[in-house]
Amino acid sequence: MSGIFDANNQDSALFIGGTRVSGQQVRSQNVMAAQSIANVIKTSLGPVGLDKMLVDDVGDVTISNDGATILQLLEVEHPAGKILVKLAQQQDTEVGDGTTSVVVIAAELLRRANELVKSHIHPATVIAGYRLACKEANRFIADQMAQKVDTLGAEALVNVAMTTISSKILGTYGTFFAEMAVDALKAVRSQDGRGKARYAVGAVNILKVKGSSARESSWFTGHALYRPFTGAAMRRSVTSPRIAVIDFDITKTRMKLGVHIVIDNPDSLEAIRKREADISAERVRMLLDAGVTAVFSTRGIDDVYVKMFAEAGAVTVTRVPKDDARRIARGCGASVLTTLATLDGDEAVDVNALGSAELVEQVRLSDDDVVVVRGAREQHAATVILRGANDYMLDEMERSFHDSLCAVKRVLESGSVVPGGGAVEVALDIYLESFATTLGSREQLAIVEFANALLSIPKQLAVNAAKDSIELVAKLRAYHAAAQNAAPDAPRSHLKHYGLDLHEGKLRDNVKAGVLEPAMSKIKMLKSATEAAINILRIDDMIKLVPEQQAEDPHAHM
């Protein structure tokens, strides 16, 4: 087939240099690429999953079992493989958890779809069946499996966080970090324009401090910066500060490059030098006259101007990361000032661009000084101090804690959870197989394969825990079949909450055991995995162009 692209092929209407792969061959290549990606990360699935060590081209080491982190560090070249990498990143951005599961399911859906196509089922039929199955699965989760978190007690949120971090490095510390995640996120509660509660994960700042045990980690309300006050003579704290966040230097003003000044009087030179120093001094006086008592600058402030601030009782923090500067400005109701220039060509401080808080103070943390902004006017903030032995451990702790924050946020905002441990996937398998028998078209085959593909999650969970996956999954399917055939008020209906207990190698009621996941996580996972599998399945032709060769320069010398 690729011969039609050869330059000497006279039968082809296309004369471009490249290769073409089409039909079943391109589908098989895409499935193989997807399976290879899934095989890399599937052993890290679940509470007893294994970690991966990744070493990049400069020797930096990353140790993690987070699916999105692992795939992000892999240099995937195959186009279909890149789709799965983007899929994991999208799941991590939207939900924060389930990044490994979504890739495993997408790869399995693709593999089973390819087998159907080999059996002469048209890809369009498979795609229609997958879309219908996904729609029914999401409806079943919302109607039958989801439970309101309010009915499960106060510890339900902690259980959601525990389920998320149970497979991470923080899982060995019990409920310590789960309770911290719930408390920190509740501390940053805000309301949107319609009065609905919102919990901004970005308002929870995470600082990593080497040394001490992980159990010495802590959190407090307020935004912390890993920067000290600029001057040693400054006060350690300022109550009810007026805060200015600036994005320009307060240094001795120098003429721009290429500006030439011709003078004929040596006294004028000294006047120019004095004026250069006075320009920034005037800016400092403008800020102080506007009532500013705390300045956060993304750039530098010269010592002579730091002295001016200190003598006026104000504090300054320099070299603030821009993300932190924007976060402080947003929380305090301030605007980031990039210049003091006005439309009239003068310079002035806009008092509406200043923010306020209850307290700005410098505290000692381990061997470093940290500046803390407490009681921000517009948006409350929380800071989590993670303690660990080394950078590798702290980086993985931060990723794990961030995942738990995202899971708790989704539950707080949506208010519904589902049992974990493979319960949802097995329940969907039973339901979709039954639903498929109500259809009299070829889509029935695709729906059955969709249902069977979901079993890849509980099977892989059992395999990673060194348990008998065939026996456990068969027994779990029997439990859920009995639950779905029972009356709503019958004792057997509670079997729908049963899932895997991977530590003991048996089945249990995961709602009572506290193994809970956000319902949104499962719904998003199924939608994303289905769409990714469909996008790859729709491909029946791949044309790869050969880069144009540059003509050699006859005058070039070796």
C-alpha positions in Angstrom: 0.0 0.0 0.0 2.8 2.4 0.8 4.0 2.0 -2.8 1.5 4.5 -4.1 3.6 7.2 -2.4 6.8 6.3 -4.3 7.9 9.1 -6.6 8.2 6.6 -9.5 4.6 5.3 -9.2 2.7 6.4 -12.2 -0.6 4.9 -11.1 -1.0 7.2 -8.1 -2.7 10.5 -8.0 -0.8 11.5 -4.9 2.9 12.3 -5.4 4.1 13.1 -1.9 7.0 11.6 -0.1 6.0 9.5 2.8 4.4 6.2 4.0 0.8 5.1 4.4 -0.6 2.5 6.7 -4.3 1.8 6.5 -7.1 -0.6 7.4 -6.6 -3.4 9.9 -2.8 -2.8 10.0 -3.1 0.7 11.5 -5.7 -0.4 14.0 -3.5 -3.2 15.2 -0.6 -0.7 15.6 -2.7 1.7 17.6 -4.0 -1.1 19.8 -0.4 -2.3 20.4 0.7 1.2 21.3 -2.2 1.6 23.8 -1.6 -1.8 25.4 2.1 -0.9 25.8 1.2 2.4 27.6 -1.3 0.5 29.8 1.2 -2.2 30.6 3.7 0.3 32.0 1.3 1.7 34.6 -1.2 -1.1 35.4 1.0 -2.6 38.1 0.8 0.6 40.0 -3.0 0.4 40.3 -4.6 0.0 43.7 -3.6 0.2 47.4 -0.8 -2.4 47.0 0.4 -1.2 43.6 4.1 -0.8 42.9 6.1 2.3 42.3 8.0 3.3 39.1 11.5 4.9 39.0 12.0 7.2 36.1 15.4 8.7 35.2 15.5 11.5 32.6 18.2 12.4 30.2 20.0 14.6 32.8 19.9 12.0 35.5 17.0 13.4 37.6 15.1 10.7 39.4 11.4 10.5 40.0 9.8 7.8 42.0 6.0 7.6 41.8 3.0 5.4 41.2 0.7 8.2 40.0 -0.3 7.4 36.4 -0.3 10.9 35.1 3.1 11.6 36.5 4.6 8.5 35.1 3.1 9.1 31.6 4.1 12.7 31.6 7.8 11.7 32.1 7.7 9.1 29.3 8.8 10.2 25.9 5.9 8.6 23.9 6.3 8.9 20.1 3.4 6.9 18.8 0.4 9.2 18.0 -2.1 6.8 19.6 0.1 6.5 22.7 0.1 10.3 23.0 -3.7 10.3 23.1 -3.6 8.1 26.2 -0.9 10.4 27.8 -3.2 13.4 27.2 -6.1 11.4 28.6 -4.3 10.7 31.9 -3.3 14.4 32.2 -6.9 15.5 31.5 -8.2 13.1 34.3 -5.6 14.5 36.6 -6.6 18.1 35.9 -10.4 17.6 36.1 -10.7 15.0 38.9 -7.2 14.5 40.4 -7.6 10.8 40.8 -8.2 7.7 38.6 -5.4 8.5 36.2 -4.2 4.9 36.0 -7.7 3.4 35.8 -8.8 5.6 32.9 -5.8 4.5 30.8 -6.2 0.8 31.7 -9.9 0.9 30.7 -9.3 2.9 27.5 -6.6 0.3 26.4 -8.9 -2.6 27.1 -11.9 -1.0 25.3 -9.6 -0.5 22.3 -8.3 -4.1 22.4 -11.9 -5.5 22.5 -13.1 -3.2 19.8 -10.3 -4.3 17.5 -11.3 -7.9 18.1 -14.9 -7.0 17.0 -13.6 -5.3 13.9 -11.6 -8.4 13.1 -14.9 -10.4 13.3 -16.3 -8.2 10.5 -18.3 -5.8 12.8 -18.0 -2.3 11.3 -16.2 0.3 13.5 -19.2 2.6 13.3 -21.3 -0.1 14.9 -18.8 -0.6 17.7 -18.6 3.2 18.2 -22.4 3.4 18.5 -22.5 0.6 21.0 -19.7 2.1 23.1 -21.5 5.5 23.2 -24.8 3.8 24.3 -23.0 1.7 26.9 -21.2 4.7 28.3 -24.5 6.7 28.5 -26.3 3.8 30.3 -23.3 3.2 32.7 -23.3 6.9 33.8 -27.0 6.8 34.4 -26.7 3.6 36.4 -24.0 5.1 38.6 -26.0 8.2 39.3 -29.2 6.4 40.0 -28.1 3.1 41.7 -24.6 3.3 43.0 -24.1 6.9 44.1 -24.9 7.9 47.7 -25.2 11.3 49.3 -22.2 11.9 51.5 -24.4 13.7 54.1 -26.1 10.3 54.9 -22.7 8.6 55.7 -21.6 10.7 58.7 -18.8 13.2 59.3 -16.1 10.6 58.7 -17.1 10.0 55.1 -14.9 12.9 53.7 -11.9 11.5 55.7 -12.6 8.0 54.2 -12.7 9.5 50.6 -9.3 11.1 51.2 -8.0 7.8 52.8 -9.1 5.8 49.7 -7.3 8.2 47.4 -4.0 8.2 49.4 -4.1 4.5 50.3 -2.2 3.6 47.2 0.3 6.4 47.7 3.3 7.0 50.0 1.0 8.7 52.5 -1.2 5.6 52.9 1.0 4.2 55.7 0.2 7.1 58.0 -3.4 6.2 58.6 -5.9 9.0 58.8 -3.3 11.6 59.7 -3.0 13.2 56.2 -6.6 12.4 55.2 -7.9 14.5 58.1 -5.4 17.2 57.3 -6.6 17.4 53.7 -10.2 17.7 54.8 -9.5 20.4 57.4 -7.3 22.4 55.1 -9.9 22.3 52.3 -12.8 23.3 54.5 -10.7 26.3 55.7 -10.7 27.8 52.2 -14.5 27.5 51.6 -15.9 30.3 49.5 -19.1 31.0 47.6 -19.6 31.7 43.9 -22.0 34.3 42.4 -25.0 32.0 42.9 -24.2 31.3 46.5 -22.9 27.8 45.9 -20.0 26.6 48.0 -16.7 26.3 46.2 -13.4 24.9 47.5 -10.3 26.1 45.6 -7.5 23.6 45.7 -5.2 26.4 44.6 -5.9 28.2 47.8 -4.1 25.4 49.8 -0.4 26.1 49.5 2.0 23.2 50.0 5.5 23.8 51.4 8.0 21.0 51.5 10.6 21.1 54.3 13.4 18.5 54.5 14.0 17.0 57.8 12.0 15.4 60.6 9.3 12.7 60.3 6.3 12.9 58.0 4.1 12.8 61.1 5.5 16.2 62.1 3.8 17.7 59.1 1.2 20.4 59.9 -1.2 23.0 58.5 -2.4 26.4 59.4 -4.7 29.0 58.0 -2.9 31.7 55.9 -0.7 31.9 52.9 3.0 31.1 53.5 6.0 32.1 51.4 9.3 30.4 51.6 10.9 33.8 51.7 12.0 36.0 54.7 11.5 39.7 55.2 14.1 41.6 53.2 15.6 43.6 56.0 16.9 42.3 59.3 15.8 45.6 61.0 12.2 45.1 59.9 9.4 44.3 62.3 8.5 40.6 62.7 4.8 41.2 62.2 2.4 43.8 60.9 -1.2 43.9 62.1 -4.0 44.9 59.6 -1.5 45.7 56.8 -2.2 47.5 53.5 -0.7 45.1 51.0 0.9 46.1 47.6 1.9 43.3 45.2 4.3 44.8 42.6 6.0 43.3 39.5 8.8 45.9 39.0 12.2 46.7 40.4 12.7 49.3 43.1 16.4 49.9 42.3 18.5 52.8 41.2 17.1 53.9 37.8 19.5 53.5 34.9 19.2 54.9 31.5 18.0 52.5 28.8 20.5 50.9 26.6 21.5 53.1 23.7 20.5 56.4 25.4 23.3 59.0 25.2 23.4 62.2 27.2 25.9 64.9 26.2 26.8 67.4 28.9 29.3 70.3 29.0 29.2 70.9 32.8 30.6 68.3 35.3 28.0 69.5 37.9 25.2 68.3 35.6 26.6 64.8 35.7 26.2 64.7 39.5 22.7 66.0 39.2 21.8 63.3 36.8 23.2 60.6 39.2 21.2 62.1 42.1 18.0 62.2 40.0 18.5 58.5 39.1 18.5 57.6 42.8 15.6 60.0 43.6 13.2 58.4 41.0 12.9 55.2 42.9 12.9 57.0 46.3 9.9 58.9 45.1 8.2 55.7 44.2 8.8 54.4 47.7 7.4 57.5 49.2 4.3 57.2 47.0 3.7 53.7 48.3 4.2 54.8 51.9 2.0 57.8 51.5 -0.8 55.5 50.2 -0.7 53.7 53.5 1.2 50.6 52.2 2.7 48.6 55.2 3.6 45.4 53.3 5.2 45.0 49.9 5.4 41.7 48.0 7.7 42.1 44.9 8.4 39.6 42.2 11.7 41.4 41.6 14.4 43.1 43.7 14.5 46.1 46.1 17.9 47.8 46.7 19.1 48.1 50.3 18.8 51.9 50.4 15.1 51.6 49.7 14.6 48.6 52.0 16.0 51.0 54.7 13.3 53.6 53.8 10.5 51.0 54.2 12.0 49.7 57.5 12.2 53.2 59.0 8.5 53.8 58.0 7.5 50.6 59.8 6.7 48.7 56.6 7.9 45.2 55.6 9.0 43.9 52.2 9.4 40.5 50.6 11.4 40.2 47.4 11.8 37.6 44.6 8.3 36.2 45.3 7.3 33.5 42.7 4.8 35.0 40.3 2.2 32.2 41.1 2.4 33.0 44.8 2.2 36.8 44.0 -1.0 36.3 42.0 -2.4 34.0 44.7 -1.7 36.6 47.4 -3.1 39.4 45.3 -6.3 37.4 44.6 -6.7 36.5 48.3 -6.1 40.0 49.6 -8.3 41.8 47.1 -5.2 43.5 45.5 -4.0 43.8 41.9 -0.5 43.1 40.7 1.0 46.5 39.9 3.4 46.3 36.9 4.0 50.0 36.9 2.9 53.2 38.8 2.5 55.2 35.6 -0.9 56.8 34.9 -2.6 57.8 31.7 -1.6 61.4 32.2 2.1 60.5 32.1 2.6 60.9 35.8 3.2 58.3 38.5 0.7 57.5 41.3 -0.4 54.6 43.5 -4.0 53.4 42.8 -5.4 52.7 46.3 -8.0 50.4 44.8 -5.2 48.1 43.7 -4.1 47.6 47.3 -5.2 44.6 49.4 -5.6 44.0 53.1 -5.3 41.1 55.6 -5.4 40.6 59.4 -1.7 39.9 59.9 1.6 39.5 58.0 4.3 37.9 60.1 7.6 36.1 59.8 7.8 32.7 61.6 10.7 30.3 62.0 10.2 26.9 60.3 12.9 24.4 60.7 16.1 26.3 59.7 14.3 28.8 57.5 12.2 31.9 57.9 8.7 31.9 56.4 6.4 34.9 55.8 2.7 34.1 56.5 -0.3 36.2 55.4 -3.2 35.5 57.7 -6.9 36.5 57.3 -6.9 37.6 53.7 -9.8 39.8 52.8 -11.2 38.1 49.7 -10.3 34.5 49.9 -9.1 32.5 52.8 -6.0 30.4 52.4 -4.4 27.4 54.1 -0.8 26.2 54.1 0.3 22.7 54.6 3.9 22.0 55.7 5.1 18.6 54.5 8.1 17.1 56.3 10.2 14.3 54.8 13.6 12.8 54.6 14.6 13.8 51.1 13.4 15.5 47.9 12.1 12.3 46.3 9.9 11.6 49.2 8.6 15.1 49.5 7.8 15.3 45.8 5.7 12.1 46.0 4.1 13.3 49.2 3.1 16.5 47.5 1.5 14.7 44.6 -0.3 12.3 46.9 -1.6 15.1 49.1 -2.8 17.1 46.0 -4.7 14.1 44.7 -6.5 13.7 48.1 -7.4 17.5 48.0 -8.9 17.1 44.6 -10.9 14.0 45.6 -12.3 15.8 48.7 -13.1 18.9 46.7 -15.2 16.9 44.2 -17.1 15.2 47.0 -17.7 18.5 48.8 -19.0 20.2 45.6 -21.0 17.3 44.2 -22.1 15.7 47.5 -22.1 12.1 46.2 -19.8 9.1 46.6 -19.6 5.5 45.3 -18.1 2.4 46.9 -14.6 1.6 45.8 -12.6 -1.7 45.4 -14.0 -2.6 42.0 -17.7 -2.5 43.2 -18.8 0.0 40.5 -17.1 -1.7 37.6 -18.5 -5.2 38.5 -22.0 -3.8 39.0 -21.8 -2.1 35.6 -20.6 -5.3 34.0 -23.7 -7.2 35.3 -26.1 -4.4 34.4 -24.7 -3.8 30.9 -24.7 -7.5 30.0 -28.4 -7.6 31.0 -29.1 -4.3 29.2 -27.4 -5.7 26.0 -30.0 -8.5 25.8 -32.8 -6.0 25.3 -31.2 -4.8 22.0 -31.8 -6.6 18.8 -29.0 -5.0 16.8 -25.3 -5.5 16.4 -24.6 -2.9 19.0 -25.4 -5.6 21.5 -22.0 -7.2 20.9 -20.2 -3.9 21.5 -22.1 -3.3 24.8 -21.1 -6.8 26.0 -17.5 -6.1 25.2 -17.7 -2.7 26.9 -19.1 -4.5 30.0 -16.3 -7.1 30.0 -13.6 -4.4 29.5 -14.6 -2.8 32.9 -13.7 -6.0 34.6 -10.0 -5.2 33.8 -10.0 -2.9 36.9 -11.0 -5.4 39.6 -8.9 -8.1 38.0 -5.8 -5.9 37.9 -6.5 -4.9 41.5 -6.5 -8.5 42.6 -3.4 -9.4 40.6 -1.4 -6.5 42.0 -2.4 -7.7 45.5 -1.1 -11.2 44.7 -4.7 -12.6 45.1 -6.7 -15.1 42.9 -8.4 -12.6 40.6 -10.6 -15.2 38.8 -12.1 -16.5 42.0 -12.6 -13.1 43.6 -14.1 -11.4 40.6 -16.4 -14.4 39.9 -17.7 -14.3 43.5 -18.1 -10.5 43.3 -20.1 -10.8 40.1 -22.4 -13.3 41.8 -23.0 -10.8 44.7 -23.9 -8.0 42.4 -26.1 -10.1 40.2 -28.0 -11.1 43.3 -28.3 -7.4 44.4 -29.6 -6.3 41.0 -32.2 -9.1 40.9 -33.4 -8.4 44.5 -36.2 -6.0 45.5 -35.0 -2.5 46.7 -35.9 -3.2 50.3 -34.6 -6.8 50.3 -31.6 -7.7 52.4 -29.7 -8.8 49.3 -29.9 -5.3 47.8 -27.1 -4.2 50.1 -24.8 -6.5 48.3 -24.3 -3.8 45.6 -21.9 -2.1 48.1 -19.6 -5.1 48.1 -16.1 -4.8 46.7 -12.6 -6.2 47.1 -10.7 -6.3 50.3 -7.2 -6.6 48.8 -5.4 -6.9 52.2 -7.4 -9.9 53.3 -8.2 -11.3 49.9 -12.0 -11.4 50.4 -15.1 -9.4 49.7 -16.6 -6.8 52.1 -19.1 -4.0 52.3 -16.9 -1.1 51.2 -19.4 1.5 52.3 -19.2 0.3 55.9 -15.4 -0.2 55.5 -15.1 3.4 54.4 -13.6 2.7 50.9 -15.3 5.5 49.1 -14.6 7.4 45.9 -16.2 10.5 44.3 -19.0 9.6 42.0 -17.8 12.3 39.6 -14.5 10.5 39.4 -16.1 7.3 38.0 -18.4 9.1 35.6 -15.5 11.3 34.2 -13.3 8.2 34.0 -15.8 6.3 31.9 -16.6 9.3 29.6 -12.9 10.1 29.0 -11.9 6.5 28.4 -14.7 5.9 26.0 -14.1 9.0 24.0 -10.3 8.2 23.8 -11.0 4.7 22.6 -13.5 5.9 20.1 -11.1 8.6 18.7 -8.4 6.0 18.2 -10.9 3.4 16.7 -12.1 5.9 14.1 -8.6 6.0 12.6 -8.3 3.8 9.6 -5.5 5.5 7.7 -2.2 7.0 8.9 0.0 9.0 6.5 3.4 9.9 7.7 5.4 12.4 5.6 9.1 12.1 5.3 10.9 15.4 6.2 12.1 17.3 3.2 15.9 16.8 2.8 17.8 20.1 2.7 20.0 20.5 -0.4 23.7 20.3 0.3 25.6 23.5 0.0 28.4 22.9 -2.5 30.5 25.6 -0.9 30.2 24.1 2.6 33.5 22.9 4.1 34.1 20.2 6.6 
